[in-house]
């Protein structure tokens, strides 16, 4: 068996794992990332909305909110260094009726409490200029490239099969191929499989289950453009369907929110359009003339009775679990990375040096957008070759 030694092993190559890797490497910590699949962002991180939230609607004082707000600051500091396309298009919430006007007014007060810029207009609408969109898969790869530029190692097709105490001090990680990785500390960023990885170490985390969110992708009608994110006014039933532009000029509507058990079911279910289109067209009537070109599903790693579970292992110190990071993981990722690096330093597992200058990674050649990769996976997962239904007069064709 071969051995690869590092100060910290980060398990999971999604946005959270790559953000943790980047936070460690940029402070001089030798770190290795272990990703079970053949590419990064192969799970939830590559099949979400790509929206970078400001935290205007997050519950003040909660860990999730603090990490989203901190991430906004860190993204501003990293602006231009990641080579990632970001459109700071802003968001506009339009209420319908007095009940929704009151809800939007509460959101405006919430934004003030969180220190997020937002303007409440006379017509009751709320504008949040800091909301942005990106390509989430490109964002993940850029974080990994920046970490590698600071000396980190990324190891793909490295499925973890065992976690035990290393002789002396630290964590011994056994990979499925027989290779062993020894590290002073490890971080569990395994997303949908964080609970299963925790069990390998002897811990019982709250069960992580997939919350399926489906999206429809459109090419706008000639002469039509969408310049802002259009979120719905949230209700007791949840945040609901939103309509938003992409960095490559498409329009996306969604998501659904389905509680599921199968962590490998990336299919778009036949009634997805029926659940999405009526609400989306009320918010953005121009969608009527748009052409549907794709549909995809994402699986958010939701925890049963838990959200943003970031804690030290009880059975295997110094292992840190980062689990149940739901739909805001992309927005909070940089803050999570910094937070976890600080935890490891407090545990005495590592010493954080001063932030080091890192040359910007080379601009990657343009590839297919994340939604197209996600749609291909969803299409291949669809049972019996079914395609999502459409409603209204929006047209549908394959990308």
N, C-alpha and C positions, 0 to 999 in steps of 0.2 A: 504494500500500500504506500502511496505517496502522501506527503503531508504539506500543507500550505499554512503557514503561520501568519497571524495578523493580530493587531491589538483588538479590533472589533470585527465580527462577522455580522453582516446585515442579511437577513433571510427574506427575500421577496423583492422582485424587480418592478414593482409598480411605482406610482408617484411618491408614496410615502417612503418606501425603501430607498429610492434614489435620492430623495430629499435628505434622509438621514445620512446616507453615504456622502453626499455633497457637504453637509454641515460638518461631518467629522473630518473629511479630507482637507477642507479649507482651513481647518484649525490644526493641521499637522498630524492628524491621527492616521496611522496605518490601518486601512479598512479594506475588506473584501465583501463584495455583494454576491450572494448565491441565489440564482433564479432558476426555477425548475424547468421553465419552458425555453424554447430556442430563441426567443426574443424578449425584449423588455416591453412593458405595458401590454402584456398579453391577456390580462384579466380585466377587472373593473376599470382600471386606469385608461384603457384604450377604447372604452365603449361608454363614455359618459357625454355630458353636454358640452364640455370644454369651456364652461362659464367660470370666470374668476370672480367670485363674490367678494363684496366689500365687508359683509357682516352687518349691513344696515337693518336686517330683519332678524338677527340672531339674538338669543336671550342674553341680556347683559350679565356679565360676571361669570358665565359658565366657561369651562376650559375650552370647549369648542370655539366659543366666541373670541376668547383671548388669543387663541392660535390663529384664527382667521384674520383678526386685526393685525397681529404681529406679522403675518405673512404678507399683508398689503404693504407694510413698511419695508420688508425684506425684498419684495419684488421691485419696489422702486429703486432700492440700492443696486439690484442686479440688472436693472434695465440696460439693455444693449450688450450685456456680457454673455447672455445665453444664446443669442441668435435665434430667438423663438418669435414667430409671428404672433403679435398681440394687437387686438383692436379694442381700444378703450371707447367703446360705442355708447356706454351708459345704458340705463334702463328707465322705462316709463311705465308706471302703474296707473291705469285709468279706472276709477270706480264707477259702478253703475248703481244708482240709488243711494239713499241716505245711510243705509246699513253699511255699505261698502265704503262710503266716504268716511264714516267714523273709523272703520278698520284701517284705512289708509292714513288717517290722521294719527292713529296710534303708532303705525309704522314710522311715521315722520318723527314722533317723539322718541321712539326706540333708536332711530338712527342718531339723534342728538345724544342720547345716553351712551351710545357706543363711539361717539366722536367721528361719525361718518358723514360726509357732506351729502345733503339731500335738500331739495327744494319742493315745498308744498305749494302748489299753484292755486289760484283762486277757483278754478273749476274742480278742485278736489284731487287732481292728479298729483302724483309724486314722482319727481325726477331724481335719479341717483347717478350722477355723471361718472362715478368711479367704476361702475360695473364693466367688465370686459370679457372678451372671448379669445380663445386661443385654440391651437391644435393640441389636445392633451397628450397624444402619443409623442409628438415632437418635443413637447415640454419635458416629458419623462426622459427621453433620450438625451436631451440637452443637459439635464441635471447629472445624468450618469457621465456624459462626456466631460463636464466640468470637474467632476470628482476624479475621473481618470487623469485629467490634466494636472491634478494636485497629487497624483501618486496612488490613487485607489485602484483596485483590481475588480473587474466585473467578470464573473464566471457564469456562463449560461449552461443550460441543460445540467444543472447541479441540484438535483432533487435531494432534499434532506430526509434521511431515513432514521436518524437517531441523534439524541442530544443527551450528553452525560457530563458529569464533572470531569475535567481534565486532571491528570495527575499533577498534584501540586496546587495549581490555581487556574481558574478559568473554565472554559467550556470546550468540550470535545464534540465535534459535529461529524457524523458519519453520513456520507453521501451514498446515493443508491448504487453508484458504480464501485463502491468500496473505498474511495478516497476519503481521507480524514482531514479535517480542518481544525486546527487548534487556535483558540483566541482567548484573550483575557476576558472578553465580554461578547455577548451576542444580542441581537435585536430581532424580535419576531415581527416582521412586517408582511406576513403571508396572506393578508386580505381575507378572502373567503375561507381560507384554510388555516387561519390563525388559531382557532380553537383546537384543530387537530394537531397542529405543530406543538401547541402548549401541552397537549397530552403526552407527546413524546418526552417532554421534560418532566412529567409528573404533576403538571398543574391542570386544574379544571377551571377553564374560563366559561363565562356564559356562552351558550351555543351561538355560533355565527351562522346565519341563514341568508340566502339570496333574496333580495327584494328586487324583482325584475322591473326595469323601466324601459319602455319601448319608445322609439323615436321614428318619425317620418321625415325624410329629406326631400326637399323640393328645389327645382330650378325656378327662379322667379319668372313671371310673365315679362315679355319685352317691355322695357321702359319702367318696370317696377323694381324698386330696391327697398330693403328693410334696413334702416340705419340704427335701430335701437333694439335692445332686448325688451320684450313685452311680457313681463310676468303677470300672472293673475293676482287678484286680491285674495290672499290666503283665507281659508275658512277652517272650521273645526274638522273638516274632512282632510285637510292637508294643504300643501302649496299648490297642487293642481298642475294643469297643462300650461306651458309657456311657449312663446314663439320667439325665435332669435336668429340673427344672422351668423354665418360662419366666416372665418378668415379667408375662405376661398370663394365667397360670393353666393353661397347657397342659403337656403332658409330651412330651419329645422323646427318641428313642432313635437312636443311631448314634455315629459314622459308619462307613461302609465305608472302605476305602483301596485305590483302584484306580490303578495307574500307566497314564496315558493320554497321548496325543500331541495330540489335538484341543483347542485352547484355547477353542473356542466350543461344545463339547458339554456343555450343562448338564442333559442328560437323566438321569432316574432309570431305571436299567436294570432289566429285569423281575425279576431275582433279588435285588434289594436287600433285600426283606423276609426272604427265606430266609437271608440272611447276617446280618441284624440281630436278628430277633425271638427266636430261641432263646436267645441270650446275654442279651438284654434281659429276657426273662421270668424267667430264672434269677435275675437280680439284683433284679428288681422284679415278683414274681408278680401283683400287683394290675393289671399291664398287661393281664392276661388279659381283664378286664372293661371295658377302655377301648375307645374308638372311634377308629379311625384316621381323621383328617380331611384329611391332606395328606402329601406327601412332597416333598423337594427335594434338590438336589445342589449342592455347593460345589466349586470347583476351587482347591486350594491351590497357590500358586506355588513348587514345589519346584525346587531347583537340582541339577544332576547333579554330585555330589561336592562340593557347597557348601551351606552353611546360614548365614543371617545375613551375607551378603556386603555390607559397608558400607565402601566404599573410594573414593578419589579416582580420577578418570579419568586414564589414562595418555596418552590422545591429546588430550584437550580440558580442560585445567585452566581455570577452577575448576568442574568438573562433578563431583558426588559421586553414585555409584551406591548405591542401597539395594535389594538384590535377594535373591531366595531367602529371603524372610521367610515361613516356613511357617505352621503352624496356630496358633502363639502370637503372631501379629502383633497381634491385638487387645489381648492382655494386655501386650505389650511396647511398644505404640505411643508412649505418652508418653515413655518412656525413650529410644526411638529418636529422637523429635523433639528432645529435649534434646541427645542425643549428636551428631546431625548439625549442629545449630546451633553446638555447640562446635567441631566440625571446621571449619566454614566460617570461624569466627572465628580459629582457629589458622592457617588458610591465608591470612589477611589479606584475605579477600573482603568481610567485614562487620565491624562493631563491634557487640557486644551491649550494649545499655543495661540499666539496672536494670529488674526486672520492674515492669510498670505495672499499676495497678488497672484492671480491665475490668468494665463493668457486665454482670451476667448476661444472656444472651440471652433474648428473650421465649420463654415456654413454647409450643412448637408445638402446634397443634391435634392431637388424637389422630387417627392414621391407621391404616392396616392394619399389623399387625406384620410384621417382616422376613421371618419364615418364610412368610407368606402371599404376599408379593411374590416370594420365591424359588421357592415352589411353582408359582406361575403361570408363571414363566419355564421351570421344568423341565418342566411339563406341555406347554407349547407346543413344547418341544424334543424331546419323546419321539417316536421313530420309529413310524410306523404307528398313532399314537394309543394305544399300549399304556399300561396303568397298572401300577404296581408290584404284584406279587403279595403276598399275606398268608399267614401261617401261624398255627397255633394257633387260638384262638377270639376273638382280637381282631377287632373289627368294622372295616369300612372304608367311608368315604363321603367325598365331596368337601366342602371347606370351604364 
